[in-house]
C-alpha cells in the first residue's frame, strides 16, 4: 500500500496553435512543472508510478453522448484553421489534433488510479492529467454537477469564484441554493466565493463548517479530488491567496474519510511555481508526511462567512449535522446582487499585473519559508514503559528506548509526589527525551506511556518542559478526568481544552471544558465545530493529547481526534496514554500519527440535545477571540 502517481508524456502534446490571450495560460508546462517539482523534492521516487492508458469510447460514453465523442474524434483530421473555427463555437475551448488522444489518456489515468485504490493495490494517489472536473478548482464544475445532480450516491462539493454571478461560467446554478434535483437533493453542495483574495482561513473554515460535517454523515467509500490549483496564491485566474501548504492540510482532512482512499486528479493551475509547490504539498500529504504549519492570521473574511452561512442554510434541510447546529435560513447574497455579468478583472490586463506585484513578492517569500521546513528524519516514535508482544506498529515507526539524563528527570519530578515512584520516574524520562526530539526537529510526532496515577503530573511536566524548551504556543487537549495545572497562567502561550472533565470554575478563552458527547454525531460536532477551529485559530507549534484515566473514547474516536490534530502544529504532536492502554489503541494512534487513516467511526447517529446545547453555549463567548469558530458574518 502506497501512493500512486499516474502520468503519460503524450499529455503534453496538446497546445494552443494560434494566438489567444485568454487560452495561452493552458500550456503543457503545467504538467512538466508539477512533475519536475515532485522529482526535485524526491517525491516521485517515493510513489508507485502508473502509466496512463487510453480510455475506451465505451468508458467515455458513460457520461458523454455519442455525438460529443464523435466530435472529439473528428478533430484529429482537422487543420489549424478548421480547429480554430471549431473552437470559436465554444466558450474558452481550443482544439488540437492530439486533443482526443490526450483526453482519452486523461480519463484512462483517472480510471486506473481509482481501480488501484479500490482494489487495494495502493492507498491513494495523484493523476497528473488535464481534465475538466472541479472540486477545489476556482471555477464551478457545472459539468460534474449536471452529471450527478439527481444521484444520491455521489456527494458533490464545489467552491468556486462566483462574484454574484459575475465570473465564468456566469450560471445561476452555481449559487449556494443549487442543491441537486429529485433523489439527489442535498447531494450537490455549492460554495460560491463572492470576492477574490480568499485565503487559508477561508478554505479551512469551508472544510470544517461545511464539507466535513456532510462528508462524515454521508460516510463515503471513495474520495475523488478535482485538484485545481488556480485557487492558490499567485494564480492569474483565481486571484486567491491560499498558500501551497494549505492544500496539504486540505488533503490531510480528506484522508480521514473513506479509510484513506483518496484519488486526486490535477485540474487548473496557471502560475507554474505556485502550481508546482502546491502539487508537491498535496503529494507529501498523500505520502503521510506532516503538513507545514499554515501561514498568516487564521481569520476568515466576512464575505467568506456570508457564503458559508448561505450554503449551510441551503443544505440544512437535508443534513442532520447542520440542522442540529441551528443553521438559520438566510437569503443567498447572490439573490440580492445586481443583474448582469460585468467583466471581472482580466488576468492578462494591466490592472491585474499592477495589483499582482505585491502578491508575487509574498509568494516568493512563502516559497522560501517552505524550503526551510524540512520533514523530520523520524516521522513517528513510540516510547513505552514495557514491551508488548501483541503490539503491531506500522513500518517505519521508531520504538524509542532512550531516556533523559537522571538529573533532568529528578529536577522536573521533584514538585510532584506522583512522580516519586521508580516506574513513574522511568516513564517521565522517556517522555522528556521524546519531547526534546520533537522540539529539536528530529521527530515529528510521538506516543509515550505513563502509569495512570502519574498521568496528570507527567502532563504538567510536559507542558512546562515544552514551553521552556522552545514551544511558543502549546495546545493541550486533555480527555477524561485531568485537571488543569493550578498555576498555569492565561498568558496566551497555552490553550487548555478538556473533553469529558469537570467544568472549569472560572472558564476563560484559554481554558475550555466540554462534556464528552455520547454519540457519533455529538463527537463529530465537538471535534469539527469546536476543537479544530480552536486549534487552527490558536496556531500552536506543539500539541499534547492526553488520554487520562477512564477517558471514555473508543479507539476510532481517539484515532480520529489525534489524526486531525496533526494539522494545526505542522504534525508536531505528542500523545500521552495510560500504560495499561490496549495494544490496539497504541497501534491506532501510531498509525494515524504516521499518516494512516483512522478506523471508521461507524454509522452516523445524531447528537443529543444536551450535547448540542453545551456546545452552542461554549461557542458564543469564545468566537470573539477565536475567529475560526465563526460560521456567519457579523451583522
C-alpha positions as CSV (number, residue, x, y, z in Angstrom):
1,X,0.0,0.0,0.0
2,X,1.4,3.4,-1.0
3,X,0.8,6.4,-3.1
4,X,0.4,6.1,-6.9
5,X,1.4,8.7,-9.5
6,X,-0.2,8.4,-12.9
7,X,1.2,10.2,-15.8
8,X,1.9,10.0,-19.6
9,X,4.3,12.2,-21.6
10,X,1.8,12.3,-24.5
11,X,-0.5,14.5,-22.4
12,X,1.9,17.4,-23.1
13,X,1.2,17.2,-26.8
14,X,-1.9,19.4,-26.9
15,X,-1.1,23.1,-27.0
16,X,-2.5,26.4,-28.4
17,X,-1.9,26.6,-32.1
18,X,-3.0,30.2,-32.6
19,X,-2.8,33.5,-30.6
20,X,-5.4,33.8,-27.9
21,X,-4.6,35.7,-24.7
22,X,-7.4,34.0,-22.8
23,X,-6.2,30.5,-23.5
24,X,-2.4,30.9,-23.5
25,X,-2.2,30.1,-19.8
26,X,-3.4,26.5,-20.6
27,X,0.0,25.1,-21.6
28,X,1.9,21.8,-21.4
29,X,4.3,23.3,-18.9
30,X,1.6,23.0,-16.3
31,X,2.3,19.2,-16.3
32,X,6.0,19.3,-16.7
33,X,6.5,21.9,-13.9
34,X,4.4,19.8,-11.5
35,X,6.4,16.7,-12.4
36,X,9.8,18.4,-12.1
37,X,8.8,19.8,-8.7
38,X,8.0,16.3,-7.5
39,X,11.3,15.0,-8.9
40,X,13.3,17.8,-7.3
41,X,11.8,17.1,-3.8
42,X,12.4,13.3,-4.2
43,X,8.6,12.7,-4.1
44,X,8.2,11.0,-7.4
45,X,10.7,8.3,-6.3
46,X,8.5,7.6,-3.2
47,X,5.4,7.0,-5.4
48,X,4.3,4.0,-7.4
49,X,4.4,5.1,-11.0
50,X,1.5,4.0,-13.2
51,X,1.5,4.7,-16.9
52,X,-1.8,6.2,-18.2
53,X,-3.8,4.2,-20.7
54,X,-6.4,5.4,-23.2
55,X,-10.0,5.2,-22.0
56,X,-12.2,3.3,-24.4
57,X,-15.0,5.1,-26.2
58,X,-17.4,2.9,-24.2
59,X,-15.9,4.4,-21.0
60,X,-16.3,7.9,-22.4
61,X,-19.9,7.1,-23.2
62,X,-20.7,6.7,-19.5
63,X,-21.1,10.5,-19.2
64,X,-20.7,11.8,-22.8
65,X,-23.1,11.5,-25.8
66,X,-22.0,9.6,-28.9
67,X,-22.2,12.9,-30.8
68,X,-19.8,14.6,-28.5
69,X,-17.3,11.7,-28.7
70,X,-17.6,11.7,-32.5
71,X,-16.9,15.5,-32.5
72,X,-13.7,15.0,-30.5
73,X,-12.6,12.1,-32.7
74,X,-13.1,14.1,-35.8
75,X,-10.7,16.9,-34.6
76,X,-7.8,14.5,-35.3
77,X,-8.1,15.1,-39.0
78,X,-8.6,18.9,-39.0
79,X,-6.1,21.6,-39.9
80,X,-5.2,24.6,-37.8
81,X,-7.7,27.0,-39.4
82,X,-10.5,24.4,-39.1
83,X,-9.6,23.8,-35.4
84,X,-9.7,27.5,-34.7
85,X,-13.1,27.9,-36.3
86,X,-14.5,25.0,-34.4
87,X,-13.0,26.2,-31.1
88,X,-14.7,29.6,-31.7
89,X,-18.1,28.0,-31.4
90,X,-17.5,27.3,-27.7
91,X,-16.6,29.3,-24.6
92,X,-12.9,29.2,-23.6
93,X,-12.2,25.9,-25.5
94,X,-9.5,25.2,-28.0
95,X,-8.8,22.0,-30.0
96,X,-5.6,20.4,-31.2
97,X,-5.1,17.3,-33.5
98,X,-4.0,15.4,-30.3
99,X,-6.9,16.5,-28.2
100,X,-8.8,13.3,-28.5
101,X,-5.8,11.2,-27.7
102,X,-4.9,13.4,-24.6
103,X,-8.5,13.3,-23.4
104,X,-8.6,9.5,-23.6
105,X,-5.3,9.3,-21.7
106,X,-6.6,11.7,-19.0
107,X,-9.8,9.7,-18.5
108,X,-7.8,6.4,-18.5
109,X,-5.3,7.7,-16.0
110,X,-8.1,8.7,-13.6
111,X,-9.8,5.3,-14.0
112,X,-6.5,3.5,-13.4
113,X,-6.0,5.4,-10.2
114,X,-9.5,4.7,-9.0
115,X,-9.1,1.0,-9.8
116,X,-5.7,0.8,-8.0
117,X,-7.2,2.4,-4.9
118,X,-10.4,0.5,-4.8
119,X,-8.7,-2.9,-5.3
120,X,-6.2,-2.1,-2.5
121,X,-3.1,-2.0,-4.8
122,X,-2.4,1.5,-3.5
123,X,-3.7,3.6,-0.6
124,X,-4.2,6.9,-2.5
125,X,-2.7,8.8,-5.4
126,X,-2.5,11.7,-7.9
127,X,-3.2,11.6,-11.6
128,X,-1.3,14.3,-13.4
129,X,-3.8,14.9,-16.3
130,X,-5.7,17.8,-17.9
131,X,-9.4,17.3,-17.4
132,X,-12.4,19.4,-16.6
133,X,-13.6,18.1,-13.2
134,X,-13.9,20.6,-10.3
135,X,-13.7,20.4,-6.6
136,X,-11.3,23.0,-5.1
137,X,-10.6,24.4,-8.5
138,X,-11.5,28.1,-8.7
139,X,-14.1,27.5,-11.5
140,X,-17.5,25.9,-10.9
141,X,-17.7,22.4,-12.2
142,X,-21.0,22.6,-13.8
143,X,-20.4,19.6,-16.0
144,X,-19.8,17.4,-12.9
145,X,-22.9,18.9,-11.3
146,X,-25.1,18.1,-14.2
147,X,-23.9,14.5,-14.3
148,X,-24.6,13.7,-10.7
149,X,-27.3,16.3,-9.6
150,X,-30.0,13.6,-9.2
151,X,-27.7,10.9,-7.9
152,X,-27.7,10.3,-4.0
153,X,-24.7,8.0,-4.3
154,X,-22.4,10.9,-5.1
155,X,-21.9,13.9,-2.8
156,X,-20.5,16.7,-5.0
157,X,-18.9,19.7,-3.3
158,X,-17.5,22.7,-5.2
159,X,-16.2,26.0,-4.0
160,X,-15.6,28.5,-6.8
161,X,-15.1,32.1,-7.7
162,X,-18.6,33.5,-8.4
163,X,-18.8,37.2,-7.5
164,X,-22.5,37.3,-7.6
165,X,-22.7,35.6,-10.9
166,X,-20.1,37.9,-12.5
167,X,-17.4,35.2,-13.0
168,X,-17.3,32.4,-15.6
169,X,-19.5,30.4,-16.2
170,X,-22.0,33.0,-15.0
171,X,-24.6,30.4,-14.1
172,X,-27.4,30.7,-11.6
173,X,-27.0,27.1,-10.7
174,X,-23.5,27.8,-9.4
175,X,-25.0,29.5,-6.3
176,X,-25.4,28.1,-2.8
177,X,-29.1,27.3,-3.3
178,X,-28.4,24.9,-6.2
179,X,-28.6,21.7,-4.1
180,X,-29.4,19.0,-6.6
181,X,-32.6,17.6,-8.0
182,X,-35.0,14.7,-7.3
183,X,-33.4,12.0,-5.2
184,X,-30.2,14.0,-5.3
185,X,-31.5,16.9,-3.3
186,X,-28.8,17.9,-0.8
187,X,-26.0,16.0,-2.6
188,X,-24.9,18.9,-4.7
189,X,-23.1,21.5,-2.5
190,X,-22.0,24.8,-4.0
191,X,-20.0,27.3,-2.0
192,X,-19.7,30.5,-4.1
193,X,-16.8,32.9,-3.3
194,X,-18.2,36.4,-4.0
195,X,-14.8,38.2,-3.6
196,X,-11.3,37.4,-4.7
197,X,-8.5,37.2,-2.1
198,X,-9.8,34.1,-0.2
199,X,-7.0,32.5,1.8
200,X,-6.0,29.8,4.2
201,X,-8.5,30.7,6.9
202,X,-11.4,30.8,4.4
203,X,-10.6,27.4,2.9
204,X,-10.1,25.8,6.2
205,X,-13.4,27.2,7.5
206,X,-15.2,25.9,4.4
207,X,-13.9,22.4,5.2
208,X,-14.6,22.5,8.9
209,X,-18.0,24.0,8.8
210,X,-19.5,22.7,5.5
211,X,-17.7,19.9,3.8
212,X,-16.5,17.7,6.7
213,X,-19.8,17.6,8.6
214,X,-21.7,16.5,5.5
215,X,-18.9,14.1,4.5
216,X,-18.9,12.2,7.8
217,X,-22.7,12.0,7.7
218,X,-22.5,10.8,4.1
219,X,-19.8,8.2,5.0
220,X,-18.2,7.8,1.5
221,X,-16.3,4.8,0.3
222,X,-14.1,6.8,-2.0
223,X,-12.9,10.4,-2.2
224,X,-12.2,12.0,-5.6
225,X,-10.4,15.3,-5.6
226,X,-10.5,17.6,-8.5
227,X,-7.3,19.3,-7.6
228,X,-7.3,22.7,-9.2
229,X,-4.5,25.0,-8.1
230,X,-5.9,28.1,-9.8
231,X,-7.3,28.6,-6.3
232,X,-3.8,29.1,-5.0
233,X,-1.8,32.3,-4.4
234,X,-0.3,33.9,-7.5
235,X,-2.7,32.4,-10.0
236,X,-4.0,34.9,-12.6
237,X,-7.4,33.1,-12.9
238,X,-8.3,32.7,-9.3
239,X,-6.7,35.8,-7.7
240,X,-6.9,34.0,-4.4
241,X,-4.4,33.9,-1.5
242,X,-4.3,30.3,-0.3
243,X,-0.6,29.3,0.2
244,X,0.7,25.9,-1.1
245,X,0.8,24.3,2.4
246,X,-2.9,24.9,2.7
247,X,-3.5,22.1,0.1
248,X,-1.5,19.7,2.3
249,X,-3.9,20.5,5.2
250,X,-7.0,20.0,3.0
251,X,-5.6,16.7,1.7
252,X,-4.9,15.5,5.3
253,X,-8.5,16.4,6.3
254,X,-9.9,14.3,3.4
255,X,-7.6,11.4,4.3
256,X,-9.6,10.7,7.5
257,X,-12.6,9.7,5.3
258,X,-13.2,6.5,3.3
259,X,-10.4,4.6,5.1
260,X,-7.9,7.0,3.4
261,X,-9.0,6.1,-0.2
262,X,-8.3,9.4,-1.9
263,X,-7.8,9.9,-5.6
264,X,-6.7,13.4,-6.7
265,X,-6.8,14.5,-10.4
266,X,-5.0,17.6,-11.5
267,X,-7.2,20.4,-12.7
268,X,-6.4,24.1,-13.1
269,X,-3.3,26.0,-12.0
270,X,-1.7,28.7,-14.2
271,X,1.1,30.1,-12.1
272,X,3.8,27.4,-12.7
273,X,5.7,27.9,-9.5
274,X,2.6,28.1,-7.2
275,X,1.2,25.1,-9.1
276,X,4.3,23.0,-8.7
277,X,4.7,23.8,-5.0
278,X,1.0,23.1,-4.3
279,X,1.1,19.8,-6.1
280,X,4.2,18.8,-4.0
281,X,2.4,19.8,-0.8
282,X,-0.5,17.6,-1.7
283,X,1.6,14.6,-2.7
284,X,3.6,14.9,0.6
285,X,0.3,14.7,2.5
286,X,-0.8,11.7,0.4
287,X,2.5,10.0,1.4
288,X,1.7,10.7,5.0
289,X,4.3,13.5,5.7
290,X,3.2,16.2,8.2
291,X,1.9,19.4,6.6
292,X,3.9,22.5,7.3
293,X,2.1,25.0,9.7
294,X,-0.3,27.4,8.0
295,X,1.0,30.9,7.5
296,X,-0.9,34.1,8.1
297,X,-3.6,35.0,10.6
298,X,-6.5,32.5,10.8
299,X,-9.3,34.9,10.4
300,X,-11.9,34.3,7.7
301,X,-13.1,37.1,5.5
302,X,-16.6,38.5,6.1
303,X,-17.6,37.6,2.6
304,X,-16.4,34.0,3.1
305,X,-18.5,33.8,6.2
306,X,-21.5,35.1,4.3
307,X,-21.0,32.3,1.7
308,X,-20.6,29.6,4.4
309,X,-23.7,30.8,6.1
310,X,-25.7,30.7,2.9
311,X,-24.6,27.2,2.0
312,X,-25.2,25.9,5.5
313,X,-28.7,27.3,5.4
314,X,-29.4,25.9,1.9
315,X,-28.2,22.4,3.0
316,X,-29.7,22.3,6.5
317,X,-33.0,20.7,5.3
318,X,-31.1,17.7,4.0
319,X,-28.4,17.0,6.6
320,X,-28.9,16.3,10.4
321,X,-25.4,17.5,11.2
322,X,-26.3,21.1,10.0
323,X,-29.9,21.1,11.3
324,X,-28.7,20.4,14.8
325,X,-26.2,23.3,14.7
326,X,-29.1,25.7,14.1
327,X,-28.2,26.8,10.5
328,X,-30.8,29.6,10.2
329,X,-32.5,30.2,6.9
330,X,-30.9,33.2,5.1
331,X,-31.1,34.6,1.7
332,X,-28.1,33.8,-0.5
333,X,-26.1,37.1,-1.0
334,X,-26.3,36.4,-4.7
335,X,-30.1,36.6,-4.9
336,X,-29.8,40.3,-4.0
337,X,-26.9,41.1,-6.4
338,X,-27.3,43.3,-9.5
339,X,-28.4,41.7,-12.7
340,X,-26.0,41.1,-15.5
341,X,-22.4,39.9,-15.5
342,X,-19.9,42.7,-15.9
343,X,-16.4,41.6,-16.8
344,X,-14.1,40.6,-14.0
345,X,-10.6,41.8,-13.6
346,X,-8.8,40.3,-16.6
347,X,-5.7,38.3,-15.7
348,X,-3.9,39.5,-18.8
349,X,-4.7,43.2,-18.3
350,X,-2.6,45.9,-16.8
351,X,-4.8,46.3,-13.8
352,X,-4.1,42.7,-12.6
353,X,-0.3,43.0,-13.4
354,X,-0.1,46.1,-11.2
355,X,-2.1,44.6,-8.4
356,X,-0.2,41.3,-8.6
357,X,3.3,42.7,-7.9
358,X,2.8,42.6,-4.1
359,X,1.2,39.1,-4.4
360,X,4.2,37.8,-6.3
361,X,6.6,39.1,-3.6
362,X,4.6,37.5,-0.9
363,X,4.6,34.2,-2.9
364,X,8.3,34.3,-3.3
365,X,8.8,34.8,0.5
366,X,6.4,31.9,1.3
367,X,8.1,29.5,-1.0
368,X,11.4,30.4,0.6
369,X,9.9,29.6,4.0
370,X,8.6,26.2,2.8
371,X,12.1,25.2,1.9
372,X,13.2,26.0,5.5
373,X,10.7,23.4,6.9
374,X,12.3,20.0,6.2
375,X,10.4,16.9,7.2
376,X,12.0,15.4,10.4
377,X,14.1,12.3,9.9
378,X,11.7,10.2,12.1
379,X,8.0,10.7,11.4
380,X,6.7,8.8,14.5
381,X,8.3,7.4,17.6
382,X,6.8,5.3,20.4
383,X,8.1,5.3,24.0
384,X,6.6,2.5,26.1
385,X,7.3,1.5,29.7
386,X,7.3,-2.2,28.8
387,X,7.3,-4.2,25.5
388,X,4.1,-5.8,24.4
389,X,4.3,-8.9,22.1
390,X,0.7,-8.2,20.9
391,X,1.6,-4.6,19.7
392,X,1.9,-4.3,15.9
393,X,3.3,-0.9,14.7
394,X,3.3,0.4,11.1
395,X,6.6,0.0,9.2
396,X,9.0,3.0,9.9
397,X,7.7,3.7,13.4
398,X,10.6,4.0,15.8
399,X,10.5,2.3,19.2
400,X,12.4,4.7,21.5
401,X,14.3,3.2,24.4
402,X,16.5,6.2,25.4
403,X,15.7,8.5,28.4
404,X,16.6,11.9,29.7
405,X,19.5,12.4,32.0
406,X,18.9,11.4,35.6
407,X,19.5,14.9,36.9
408,X,17.0,16.3,34.5
409,X,14.4,13.7,35.4
410,X,14.8,14.4,39.1
411,X,14.6,18.2,38.7
412,X,11.3,18.0,36.8
413,X,9.9,15.3,39.1
414,X,10.7,17.0,42.4
415,X,7.5,19.1,42.8
416,X,5.2,16.0,42.1
417,X,4.7,13.2,44.6
418,X,3.1,11.1,41.9
419,X,6.5,11.0,40.1
420,X,8.5,9.7,43.1
421,X,7.8,6.1,42.2
422,X,10.6,4.4,40.1
423,X,8.2,3.3,37.5
424,X,6.7,6.8,37.0
425,X,10.1,8.4,37.0
426,X,11.3,6.0,34.3
427,X,8.3,6.8,32.2
428,X,8.9,10.5,32.7
429,X,12.5,10.2,31.5
430,X,11.2,8.7,28.2
431,X,8.6,11.4,27.8
432,X,11.2,14.2,28.4
433,X,13.6,12.6,25.9
434,X,10.9,12.2,23.2
435,X,9.7,15.8,23.8
436,X,13.2,17.1,23.2
437,X,13.4,15.2,19.9
438,X,10.1,16.7,18.8
439,X,11.2,20.2,19.7
440,X,14.7,19.9,18.0
441,X,13.1,18.7,14.8
442,X,14.4,15.1,14.9
443,X,11.0,13.5,15.4
444,X,7.6,14.7,14.0
445,X,5.2,13.1,16.4
446,X,5.2,10.5,19.2
447,X,3.4,8.4,21.8
448,X,4.5,7.9,25.4
449,X,3.0,5.7,28.1
450,X,2.8,6.6,31.7
451,X,1.3,4.9,34.8
452,X,-2.2,6.1,35.4
453,X,-1.6,7.7,38.8
454,X,1.2,9.8,37.3
455,X,-0.6,10.9,34.1
456,X,-1.7,14.4,35.4
457,X,1.8,15.1,36.9
458,X,3.5,13.9,33.7
459,X,1.2,16.1,31.6
460,X,2.1,19.1,33.8
461,X,5.8,18.5,33.4
462,X,5.4,18.0,29.6
463,X,3.6,21.4,29.3
464,X,6.3,23.3,31.3
465,X,9.1,21.5,29.6
466,X,7.7,22.2,26.2
467,X,7.3,25.9,26.9
468,X,10.8,26.2,28.4
469,X,12.5,24.3,25.6
470,X,11.3,26.3,22.7
471,X,7.5,26.0,22.1
472,X,5.9,29.4,21.7
473,X,2.3,28.3,21.8
474,X,1.2,24.9,23.2
475,X,-2.2,23.3,22.8
476,X,-3.1,20.7,25.4
477,X,-6.2,18.5,24.6
478,X,-6.9,16.5,27.8
479,X,-9.5,13.8,27.6
480,X,-11.0,12.5,30.8
481,X,-10.6,13.5,34.4
482,X,-7.4,15.5,34.1
483,X,-7.3,18.8,36.0
484,X,-5.6,21.8,34.5
485,X,-2.3,22.6,36.3
486,X,-3.4,25.1,39.0
487,X,-0.7,27.7,38.4
488,X,-0.9,27.6,34.6
489,X,-1.3,31.3,33.5
490,X,-3.5,32.7,30.8
491,X,-0.6,34.4,29.1
492,X,-1.6,33.4,25.6
493,X,1.1,30.7,25.3
494,X,-1.0,27.8,26.5
495,X,-4.6,26.8,25.5
496,X,-6.1,24.1,27.7
497,X,-9.0,22.1,26.2
498,X,-10.6,19.4,28.4
499,X,-13.0,16.9,26.9
500,X,-15.1,15.0,29.4
501,X,-13.6,16.5,32.5
502,X,-15.3,18.6,35.2
503,X,-16.4,22.1,34.3
504,X,-13.9,24.9,34.9
505,X,-14.6,27.0,38.0
506,X,-13.5,30.1,36.1
507,X,-13.6,29.4,32.3
508,X,-11.7,31.7,30.0
509,X,-10.6,32.0,26.4
510,X,-7.6,29.8,27.2
511,X,-9.4,27.3,29.5
512,X,-12.2,25.4,27.7
513,X,-14.1,22.4,29.1
514,X,-16.7,20.5,27.1
515,X,-18.6,17.3,28.2
516,X,-17.7,14.1,26.3
517,X,-20.5,13.6,23.8
518,X,-22.2,10.2,23.8
519,X,-23.0,9.7,20.1
520,X,-21.1,9.7,16.8
521,X,-22.8,12.9,15.7
522,X,-22.1,14.6,19.0
523,X,-18.4,13.6,19.0
524,X,-18.0,14.9,15.4
525,X,-19.7,18.2,16.3
526,X,-17.4,18.6,19.2
527,X,-14.3,18.0,17.1
528,X,-15.2,19.8,13.9
529,X,-17.2,22.8,15.4
530,X,-15.0,23.4,18.5
531,X,-11.7,21.5,18.9
532,X,-10.3,22.1,15.4
533,X,-11.5,25.7,14.9
534,X,-9.9,26.5,18.3
535,X,-6.7,24.7,17.3
536,X,-6.3,26.4,14.0
537,X,-7.2,29.8,15.5
538,X,-4.5,29.4,18.2
539,X,-1.9,28.2,15.7
540,X,0.2,26.1,18.2
541,X,3.7,24.8,17.5
542,X,3.2,21.8,19.8
543,X,0.1,19.8,20.6
544,X,-0.2,17.5,23.6
545,X,-3.0,14.9,23.5
546,X,-3.5,13.3,26.9
547,X,-5.9,10.3,27.3
548,X,-6.5,10.3,31.1
549,X,-7.9,7.5,33.3
550,X,-11.4,6.5,32.1
551,X,-11.1,8.9,29.1
552,X,-14.2,7.3,27.5
553,X,-13.1,7.4,23.9
554,X,-13.4,4.4,21.7
555,X,-10.3,3.6,19.6
556,X,-11.7,5.0,16.4
557,X,-12.6,8.3,18.2
558,X,-9.2,8.6,19.8
559,X,-7.6,7.9,16.4
560,X,-9.7,10.5,14.6
561,X,-9.1,13.2,17.2
562,X,-5.3,12.6,17.1
563,X,-5.2,12.4,13.3
564,X,-7.0,15.7,12.9
565,X,-4.7,17.4,15.5
566,X,-1.7,16.7,13.3
567,X,-2.6,19.7,11.2
568,X,-2.6,22.8,13.4
569,X,1.0,22.3,14.7
570,X,2.6,21.0,11.5
571,X,2.5,17.4,12.7
572,X,4.2,18.1,16.0
573,X,2.0,16.0,18.3
574,X,2.8,14.1,21.5
575,X,0.2,11.7,22.7
576,X,0.3,10.6,26.4
577,X,-1.5,7.4,27.2
578,X,-2.1,5.1,30.2
579,X,0.5,2.3,30.2
580,X,-2.5,-0.1,30.6
581,X,-3.9,1.0,27.2
582,X,-4.6,-1.8,24.9
583,X,-2.1,-2.7,22.1
584,X,-5.0,-1.9,19.6
585,X,-5.2,1.7,20.8
586,X,-1.4,2.2,20.7
587,X,-1.4,0.8,17.2
588,X,-4.2,3.0,16.1
589,X,-2.5,6.2,17.4
590,X,0.8,5.2,15.9
591,X,-0.8,4.6,12.6
592,X,-2.6,7.9,12.4
593,X,0.4,9.9,13.5
594,X,2.4,8.0,10.8
595,X,-0.1,9.2,8.2
596,X,-2.6,6.3,8.0
597,X,-6.3,6.8,8.1
598,X,-8.2,6.3,11.4
599,X,-10.7,3.4,11.7
600,X,-14.2,4.2,10.8
601,X,-16.5,5.7,13.5
602,X,-19.3,3.5,12.2
603,X,-22.9,4.6,11.4
604,X,-23.7,8.2,12.0
605,X,-26.0,9.0,14.9
606,X,-27.5,12.3,15.9
607,X,-26.1,14.3,18.8
608,X,-28.2,14.6,21.9
609,X,-29.9,17.9,22.6
610,X,-27.9,18.2,25.8
611,X,-24.6,17.8,23.9
612,X,-25.6,20.4,21.3
613,X,-26.8,22.8,23.9
614,X,-23.5,22.6,25.8
615,X,-21.5,23.1,22.5
616,X,-23.5,26.1,21.4
617,X,-23.2,27.6,24.9
618,X,-19.5,27.3,24.7
619,X,-19.0,28.6,21.2
620,X,-20.7,32.0,21.6
621,X,-18.4,33.6,24.2
622,X,-15.3,32.1,22.5
623,X,-16.0,33.4,19.0
624,X,-14.7,37.0,19.6
625,X,-11.2,35.6,20.4
626,X,-11.1,32.5,18.2
627,X,-12.3,33.6,14.7
628,X,-12.3,30.1,13.1
629,X,-15.3,29.3,15.3
630,X,-17.4,31.7,13.3
631,X,-19.9,30.3,10.8
632,X,-21.7,33.5,9.9
633,X,-20.7,37.1,9.2
634,X,-21.2,39.7,11.9
635,X,-24.5,41.7,11.5
